[in-house]
């Protein structure tokens, strides 16, 4: 009985993890949505570096 509970718990956890992942839109069908998706998934440090105006 404990093994069944563990299996159900693992299945529920895997389902939640897989459903939380978003897929990128198809670039051929909608280039604007693809670009927006890529911009929103950039690392925070990259966005801050793009915003700063640093003169070397």
Secondary structure as the mmCIF struct_conf table of DSSP 4:
data_model
#
loop_
_struct_conf.conf_type_id
_struct_conf.id
_struct_conf.beg_label_comp_id
_struct_conf.beg_label_asym_id
_struct_conf.beg_label_seq_id
_struct_conf.end_label_comp_id
_struct_conf.end_label_asym_id
_struct_conf.end_label_seq_id
HELX_RH_AL_P HELX_RH_AL_P1 UNK A 2 UNK A 20
HELX_LH_PP_P HELX_LH_PP_P1 UNK A 21 UNK A 26
TURN_TY1_P TURN_TY1_P1 UNK A 27 UNK A 29
HELX_RH_AL_P HELX_RH_AL_P2 UNK A 31 UNK A 40
TURN_TY1_P TURN_TY1_P2 UNK A 41 UNK A 41
BEND BEND1 UNK A 42 UNK A 42
HELX_RH_AL_P HELX_RH_AL_P3 UNK A 44 UNK A 51
#
